[in-house]
Amino acid sequence: MCLKYAEVEKSLGEIDHARGVHVFASQFSDPRSDVDFRNKWHEFEVQHGNEDTFREMLRIKRSVSASYSQTHFILPKYMMQKDQRLNID
């Protein structure tokens, strides 16, 4: 939903608003299971950002990844993906 909203803001020319949506949504995006969100945010910053906004994106990504790695729960979706990979090998 946040990616769609960011696209609407971008299409309206509101690049700063779209960036804010990406920053907000990153808090809720598990880096282990939501790679698509990370890739789209990266593409957005490459197209519309500058060196400072790109560095800020990388800082936020590291921070969110660290917070998810410190949690003691494992999401069922992540476990299912891990099991499927093990069955393939």
N, CA, C and O atoms as a MOPAC input file, in Angstrom:
PM7 MOZYME 1SCF
protein

 N      0.82200 1    -1.18600 1     0.00000 1
 C      0.00000 1     0.00000 1     0.00000 1
 C      0.87200 1     1.25800 1     0.00000 1
 O      0.58900 1     2.22700 1    -0.70500 1
 N      1.92400 1     1.22200 1     0.79600 1
 C      2.80600 1     2.38500 1     0.86400 1
 C      3.52000 1     2.63000 1    -0.45900 1
 O      3.74100 1     3.77600 1    -0.84900 1
 N      3.87900 1     1.54800 1    -1.14900 1
 C      4.53200 1     1.72800 1    -2.44900 1
 C      3.59100 1     2.38900 1    -3.44700 1
 O      4.01400 1     3.23000 1    -4.23900 1
 N      2.32600 1     2.01400 1    -3.41100 1
 C      1.34800 1     2.63800 1    -4.30400 1
 C      1.18100 1     4.11600 1    -3.97100 1
 O      1.10500 1     4.95600 1    -4.86700 1
 N      1.12400 1     4.42700 1    -2.68000 1
 C      0.97900 1     5.81600 1    -2.26100 1
 C      2.21100 1     6.63400 1    -2.66500 1
 O      2.08800 1     7.77900 1    -3.10100 1
 N      3.38600 1     6.04200 1    -2.51700 1
 C      4.61100 1     6.73700 1    -2.92100 1
 C      4.60500 1     6.99100 1    -4.43500 1
 O      5.06300 1     8.04000 1    -4.88800 1
 N      4.09200 1     6.04100 1    -5.20800 1
 C      3.99500 1     6.23000 1    -6.65900 1
 C      3.04400 1     7.37700 1    -7.00700 1
 O      3.31600 1     8.15700 1    -7.91900 1
 N      1.92700 1     7.47600 1    -6.27900 1
 C      0.98200 1     8.56900 1    -6.51800 1
 C      1.65400 1     9.90400 1    -6.23300 1
 O      1.55000 1    10.83900 1    -7.02600 1
 N      2.34000 1     9.99100 1    -5.10200 1
 C      3.03800 1    11.23300 1    -4.75700 1
 C      4.09400 1    11.57300 1    -5.80400 1
 O      4.25000 1    12.73300 1    -6.18500 1
 N      4.81400 1    10.55900 1    -6.26300 1
 C      5.84600 1    10.79400 1    -7.27900 1
 C      5.22600 1    11.28000 1    -8.57700 1
 O      5.76500 1    12.17600 1    -9.22700 1
 N      4.09000 1    10.69100 1    -8.96200 1
 C      3.44500 1    11.10100 1   -10.20500 1
 C      2.90000 1    12.52200 1   -10.11900 1
 O      2.75100 1    13.19700 1   -11.13700 1
 N      2.60700 1    12.97100 1    -8.91400 1
 C      2.14500 1    14.34800 1    -8.71700 1
 C      3.30800 1    15.33700 1    -8.59900 1
 O      3.09600 1    16.54300 1    -8.47200 1
 N      4.51900 1    14.82200 1    -8.64300 1
 C      5.69200 1    15.68200 1    -8.54800 1
 C      6.11500 1    15.96900 1    -7.12000 1
 O      6.98400 1    16.81000 1    -6.89500 1
 N      5.52700 1    15.29700 1    -6.16300 1
 C      5.84400 1    15.50000 1    -4.74500 1
 C      6.90900 1    14.50200 1    -4.31200 1
 O      6.62000 1    13.53900 1    -3.60200 1
 N      8.13000 1    14.73900 1    -4.74400 1
 C      9.23600 1    13.81400 1    -4.49700 1
 C      9.54500 1    13.71200 1    -3.00300 1
 O      9.80700 1    12.62000 1    -2.49900 1
 N      9.51700 1    14.84100 1    -2.29400 1
 C      9.79600 1    14.80900 1    -0.85900 1
 C      8.73500 1    14.02900 1    -0.09800 1
 O      9.05700 1    13.32300 1     0.85700 1
 N      7.48100 1    14.14300 1    -0.50200 1
 C      6.41400 1    13.36600 1     0.14000 1
 C      6.59300 1    11.87900 1    -0.13400 1
 O      6.42000 1    11.05300 1     0.76200 1
 N      6.93800 1    11.54000 1    -1.36700 1
 C      7.17200 1    10.13600 1    -1.71600 1
 C      8.33700 1     9.57300 1    -0.91100 1
 O      8.29400 1     8.42800 1    -0.46100 1
 N      9.37000 1    10.37600 1    -0.73200 1
 C     10.51800 1     9.94100 1     0.07400 1
 C     10.08500 1     9.71500 1     1.52700 1
 O     10.50700 1     8.74800 1     2.16100 1
 N      9.25700 1    10.59700 1     2.04000 1
 C      8.75100 1    10.43800 1     3.40000 1
 C      7.93500 1     9.17100 1     3.57800 1
 O      7.99800 1     8.52700 1     4.62500 1
 N      7.17500 1     8.81500 1     2.56300 1
 C      6.39100 1     7.57100 1     2.61500 1
 C      7.33600 1     6.37500 1     2.65900 1
 O      7.10200 1     5.43100 1     3.41300 1
 N      8.38900 1     6.40500 1     1.86700 1
 C      9.36100 1     5.31300 1     1.88200 1
 C     10.02200 1     5.20000 1     3.25300 1
 O     10.18000 1     4.09600 1     3.77500 1
 N     10.40500 1     6.32300 1     3.83500 1
 C     11.04200 1     6.30600 1     5.15200 1
 C     10.07800 1     5.73600 1     6.19000 1
 O     10.46500 1     4.89700 1     7.00300 1
 N      8.83400 1     6.18600 1     6.16400 1
 C      7.83500 1     5.70000 1     7.11800 1
 C      7.59800 1     4.19800 1     6.94300 1
 O      7.56000 1     3.45600 1     7.92400 1
 N      7.44000 1     3.75600 1     5.70400 1
 C      7.13100 1     2.35200 1     5.43700 1
 C      8.30200 1     1.43700 1     5.78300 1
 O      8.10000 1     0.26000 1     6.08200 1
 N      9.51400 1     1.96300 1     5.74400 1
 C     10.67600 1     1.12100 1     6.02400 1
 C     10.65500 1     0.56900 1     7.44700 1
 O     11.25100 1    -0.47500 1     7.70900 1
 N      9.97900 1     1.25100 1     8.36300 1
 C      9.89300 1     0.77700 1     9.74200 1
 C      9.12200 1    -0.53100 1     9.84100 1
 O      9.35600 1    -1.32600 1    10.75100 1
 N      8.20800 1    -0.75400 1     8.91300 1
 C      7.32500 1    -1.90900 1     8.96600 1
 C      7.70800 1    -2.99500 1     7.97100 1
 O      7.04600 1    -4.03000 1     7.88800 1
 N      8.75400 1    -2.76500 1     7.23300 1
 C      9.17600 1    -3.69100 1     6.18400 1
 C     10.30500 1    -4.57300 1     6.70300 1
 O     11.41000 1    -4.09400 1     6.95600 1
 N     10.02300 1    -5.85200 1     6.85700 1
 C     11.03700 1    -6.79600 1     7.31800 1
 C     12.05200 1    -7.02100 1     6.19600 1
 O     11.68500 1    -7.50200 1     5.12300 1
 N     13.31100 1    -6.68200 1     6.42700 1
 C     14.31800 1    -6.81500 1     5.36600 1
 C     14.52400 1    -8.25500 1     4.90000 1
 O     14.98500 1    -8.48300 1     3.78100 1
 N     14.18800 1    -9.21600 1     5.73900 1
 C     14.37900 1   -10.61500 1     5.37100 1
 C     13.33300 1   -11.09400 1     4.37300 1
 O     13.59500 1   -12.00300 1     3.58600 1
 N     12.15100 1   -10.48800 1     4.40200 1
 C     11.08900 1   -11.01200 1     3.55400 1
 C     10.55500 1   -10.02200 1     2.52000 1
 O      9.85400 1   -10.42400 1     1.59200 1
 N     10.87100 1    -8.74800 1     2.66300 1
 C     10.31700 1    -7.74100 1     1.74800 1
 C     11.42100 1    -7.06400 1     0.94100 1
 O     11.66800 1    -5.86700 1     1.08800 1
 N     12.06900 1    -7.83000 1     0.10400 1
 C     13.18000 1    -7.32900 1    -0.70800 1
 C     12.68200 1    -6.37500 1    -1.78500 1
 O     13.38700 1    -5.43900 1    -2.16000 1
 N     11.47100 1    -6.60500 1    -2.28400 1
 C     10.91200 1    -5.76400 1    -3.34300 1
 C     10.80200 1    -4.30700 1    -2.89000 1
 O     11.11800 1    -3.39300 1    -3.65200 1
 N     10.35900 1    -4.09500 1    -1.66200 1
 C     10.25700 1    -2.73000 1    -1.13700 1
 C     11.61400 1    -2.06000 1    -1.12600 1
 O     11.73700 1    -0.90600 1    -1.53600 1
 N     12.62600 1    -2.75700 1    -0.66900 1
 C     13.97900 1    -2.19100 1    -0.59700 1
 C     14.50400 1    -1.83600 1    -1.98500 1
 O     15.12000 1    -0.78700 1    -2.17400 1
 N     14.26000 1    -2.70500 1    -2.94200 1
 C     14.73200 1    -2.44600 1    -4.30500 1
 C     14.04300 1    -1.23000 1    -4.92500 1
 O     14.68700 1    -0.42100 1    -5.59300 1
 N     12.74200 1    -1.10600 1    -4.70200 1
 C     12.01700 1     0.03900 1    -5.26400 1
 C     12.46100 1     1.34400 1    -4.61600 1
 O     12.56200 1     2.36900 1    -5.29000 1
 N     12.72600 1     1.31400 1    -3.31500 1
 C     13.21400 1     2.51600 1    -2.63400 1
 C     14.58900 1     2.88300 1    -3.17500 1
 O     14.87500 1     4.06100 1    -3.39300 1
 N     15.43600 1     1.89400 1    -3.39200 1
 C     16.76800 1     2.13800 1    -3.94600 1
 C     16.66000 1     2.78600 1    -5.32700 1
 O     17.34200 1     3.77100 1    -5.60800 1
 N     15.79900 1     2.23000 1    -6.19300 1
 C     15.60100 1     2.79500 1    -7.53000 1
 C     15.08100 1     4.22700 1    -7.45300 1
 O     15.50200 1     5.08600 1    -8.22800 1
 N     14.16800 1     4.48400 1    -6.52100 1
 C     13.61600 1     5.82400 1    -6.34200 1
 C     14.72700 1     6.81700 1    -6.00200 1
 O     14.79400 1     7.89900 1    -6.58400 1
 N     15.59400 1     6.45100 1    -5.06700 1
 C     16.67100 1     7.36300 1    -4.66300 1
 C     17.69500 1     7.56100 1    -5.77100 1
 O     18.26000 1     8.64600 1    -5.90700 1
 N     17.93600 1     6.53400 1    -6.55300 1
 C     18.86600 1     6.68200 1    -7.67800 1
 C     18.30700 1     7.67100 1    -8.69000 1
 O     19.04600 1     8.48900 1    -9.23900 1
 N     16.98900 1     7.59600 1    -8.94000 1
 C     16.37100 1     8.47500 1    -9.92900 1
 C     16.18200 1     9.89900 1    -9.42200 1
 O     16.41300 1    10.85600 1   -10.16100 1
 N     15.76100 1    10.04800 1    -8.16400 1
 C     15.31500 1    11.35700 1    -7.68800 1
 C     16.14400 1    11.93800 1    -6.55000 1
 O     15.92800 1    13.08400 1    -6.15700 1
 N     17.06500 1    11.18900 1    -6.02900 1
 C     17.79600 1    11.65400 1    -4.85700 1
 C     19.12800 1    12.27300 1    -5.19400 1
 O     19.51300 1    12.40600 1    -6.35600 1
 N     19.81000 1    12.64400 1    -4.14800 1
 C     21.18000 1    13.13200 1    -4.28000 1
 C     22.04100 1    12.31600 1    -3.30900 1
 O     21.56400 1    11.35200 1    -2.71000 1
 N     23.27400 1    12.69500 1    -3.16100 1
 C     24.18600 1    11.91900 1    -2.31600 1
 C     23.70800 1    11.86700 1    -0.87100 1
 O     23.82000 1    10.82600 1    -0.22300 1
 N     23.18300 1    12.96200 1    -0.36200 1
 C     22.72800 1    13.00100 1     1.03000 1
 C     21.50500 1    12.11500 1     1.26300 1
 O     21.44200 1    11.38900 1     2.25500 1
 N     20.54000 1    12.17500 1     0.35200 1
 C     19.33600 1    11.36000 1     0.54100 1
 C     19.65300 1     9.87600 1     0.35700 1
 O     19.04300 1     9.02300 1     1.00100 1
 N     20.61300 1     9.56900 1    -0.52800 1
 C     21.00200 1     8.17500 1    -0.72000 1
 C     21.69100 1     7.63900 1     0.53500 1
 O     21.42800 1     6.51300 1     0.95800 1
 N     22.56800 1     8.44300 1     1.12600 1
 C     23.21800 1     8.03300 1     2.37100 1
 C     22.20800 1     7.85400 1     3.49900 1
 O     22.31700 1     6.92300 1     4.29600 1
 N     21.23600 1     8.74200 1     3.56200 1
 C     20.19300 1     8.63000 1     4.58100 1
 C     19.40100 1     7.33800 1     4.39400 1
 O     19.06900 1     6.67200 1     5.37400 1
 N     19.09700 1     6.97900 1     3.15100 1
 C     18.39400 1     5.72500 1     2.87100 1
 C     19.22700 1     4.54100 1     3.36700 1
 O     18.69200 1     3.63600 1     4.00700 1
 N     20.51200 1     4.54100 1     3.08100 1
 C     21.37200 1     3.44200 1     3.52600 1
 C     21.43900 1     3.37400 1     5.05100 1
 O     21.45500 1     2.28600 1     5.62500 1
 N     21.47700 1     4.53400 1     5.70400 1
 C     21.51400 1     4.56600 1     7.16300 1
 C     20.23300 1     3.97900 1     7.75000 1
 O     20.27300 1     3.19600 1     8.69900 1
 N     19.10100 1     4.36700 1     7.17300 1
 C     17.81600 1     3.85700 1     7.64900 1
 C     17.71700 1     2.35600 1     7.41100 1
 O     17.23000 1     1.62500 1     8.27400 1
 N     18.16700 1     1.89400 1     6.26800 1
 C     18.14400 1     0.45800 1     5.97600 1
 C     18.97000 1    -0.31600 1     7.00000 1
 O     18.53600 1    -1.35800 1     7.49200 1
 N     20.15900 1     0.19200 1     7.32000 1
 C     20.99400 1    -0.48500 1     8.31600 1
 C     20.32200 1    -0.49400 1     9.68300 1
 O     20.35100 1    -1.50000 1    10.39200 1
 N     19.72700 1     0.61900 1    10.04000 1
 C     19.05600 1     0.73000 1    11.33600 1
 C     17.88000 1    -0.23000 1    11.44600 1
 O     17.72700 1    -0.91500 1    12.45700 1
 N     17.05800 1    -0.28200 1    10.41800 1
 C     15.89700 1    -1.18000 1    10.43100 1
 C     16.34900 1    -2.63100 1    10.41700 1
 O     15.77100 1    -3.46300 1    11.11600 1
 N     17.37400 1    -2.95000 1     9.63200 1
 C     17.89700 1    -4.31500 1     9.59900 1
 C     18.41600 1    -4.73000 1    10.97000 1
 O     18.20000 1    -5.86000 1    11.40800 1
 N     19.10200 1    -3.81000 1    11.64500 1
 C     19.60800 1    -4.11500 1    12.98700 1
 C     18.46600 1    -4.33400 1    13.97300 1
 O     18.54000 1    -5.22300 1    14.82100 1
 N     17.42000 1    -3.53700 1    13.86800 1
 C     16.30400 1    -3.69900 1    14.80600 1
 C     15.56300 1    -5.01000 1    14.56500 1
 O     15.10400 1    -5.64000 1    15.51800 1
 N     15.43800 1    -5.43100 1    13.30300 1
 C     14.78100 1    -6.70200 1    13.00700 1
 C     15.67600 1    -7.88700 1    13.39600 1
 O     15.16500 1    -8.94700 1    13.75600 1
 N     16.98300 1    -7.72300 1    13.32800 1
 C     17.86700 1    -8.82900 1    13.69400 1
 C     17.91500 1    -9.01600 1    15.20300 1
 O     18.28800 1   -10.09100 1    15.67400 1
 N     17.54900 1    -7.99800 1    15.97200 1
 C     17.56600 1    -8.09400 1    17.43000 1
 C     16.26200 1    -8.63500 1    17.99900 1
 O     16.17900 1    -8.92400 1    19.19200 1
 N     15.25200 1    -8.77100 1    17.16200 1
 C     13.98500 1    -9.30400 1    17.65800 1
 C     14.11600 1   -10.80000 1    17.87500 1
 O     14.89500 1   -11.47200 1    17.19900 1
 N     13.36200 1   -11.30300 1    18.80600 1
 C     13.46800 1   -12.70400 1    19.17500 1
 C     12.37200 1   -13.55500 1    18.55800 1
 O     12.23300 1   -14.73200 1    18.88900 1
 N     11.61100 1   -12.97400 1    17.67900 1
 C     10.58300 1   -13.74600 1    17.00500 1
 C     10.97700 1   -13.94300 1    15.55000 1
 O     11.69500 1   -13.13200 1    14.96500 1
 N     10.49700 1   -15.02400 1    14.98900 1
 C     10.73000 1   -15.30200 1    13.57700 1
 C      9.36600 1   -15.40700 1    12.92300 1
 O      8.51100 1   -16.17500 1    13.36400 1
 N      9.17300 1   -14.64800 1    11.89200 1
 C      7.88700 1   -14.63800 1    11.22200 1
 C      7.61400 1   -15.96700 1    10.52900 1
 O      8.51800 1   -16.54900 1     9.92900 1
 N      6.38300 1   -16.45000 1    10.60500 1
 C      6.05000 1   -17.72300 1     9.94800 1
 C      6.35200 1   -17.71600 1     8.45300 1
 O      6.79700 1   -18.72700 1     7.90900 1
 N      6.11600 1   -16.58900 1     7.78400 1
 C      6.38500 1   -16.50500 1     6.35000 1
 C      7.86800 1   -16.74000 1     6.07400 1
 O      8.22800 1   -17.44500 1     5.13100 1
 N      8.72300 1   -16.14500 1     6.90100 1
 C     10.16500 1   -16.31300 1     6.73400 1
 C     10.56100 1   -17.76700 1     6.96400 1
 O     11.39200 1   -18.30800 1     6.23500 1
 N      9.97500 1   -18.39200 1     7.96400 1
 C     10.28600 1   -19.79200 1     8.24300 1
 C      9.85400 1   -20.68700 1     7.09100 1
 O     10.56400 1   -21.62700 1     6.73600 1
 N      8.70200 1   -20.40400 1     6.50900 1
 C      8.22500 1   -21.20000 1     5.38200 1
 C      9.16700 1   -21.06500 1     4.19300 1
 O      9.46100 1   -22.05400 1     3.52100 1
 N      9.64000 1   -19.85500 1     3.92900 1
 C     10.57800 1   -19.64400 1     2.82700 1
 C     11.86900 1   -20.39900 1     3.08300 1
 O     12.43800 1   -21.00100 1     2.17200 1
 N     12.32700 1   -20.36700 1     4.32500 1
 C     13.55000 1   -21.06100 1     4.68500 1
 C     13.38100 1   -22.57600 1     4.50700 1
 O     14.27800 1   -23.24400 1     3.99400 1
 N     12.22100 1   -23.12000 1     4.93600 1
 C     11.95200 1   -24.54000 1     4.76800 1
 C     11.90300 1   -24.92700 1     3.29700 1
 O     12.39600 1   -25.99000 1     2.92000 1
 N     11.32000 1   -24.08300 1     2.47100 1
 C     11.22200 1   -24.37400 1     1.04200 1
 C     12.60700 1   -24.40100 1     0.41100 1
 O     12.88200 1   -25.23400 1    -0.45300 1
 N     13.47200 1   -23.50100 1     0.83600 1
 C     14.84500 1   -23.49200 1     0.30600 1
 C     15.59100 1   -24.76000 1     0.72200 1
 O     16.36400 1   -25.31500 1    -0.05900 1
 N     15.36000 1   -25.20900 1     1.93700 1
 C     16.01900 1   -26.41900 1     2.40300 1
 C     15.53900 1   -27.64400 1     1.63100 1
 O     16.32200 1   -28.55200 1     1.35200 1
 N     14.25700 1   -27.67000 1     1.28800 1
 C     13.71500 1   -28.79900 1     0.54000 1
 C     14.22800 1   -28.84200 1    -0.89000 1
 O     14.32400 1   -29.91700 1    -1.48200 1
 N     14.55400 1   -27.69300 1    -1.44700 1
 C     15.05400 1   -27.62700 1    -2.81300 1
 C     16.47800 1   -28.17600 1    -2.87200 1
 O     16.84900 1   -28.86500 1    -3.82200 1
 N     17.27400 1   -27.86200 1    -1.84300 1
 C     18.69100 1   -28.30500 1    -1.83100 1
 C     18.78800 1   -29.74800 1    -1.65100 1
 O     19.89100 1   -30.29300 1    -1.61600 1

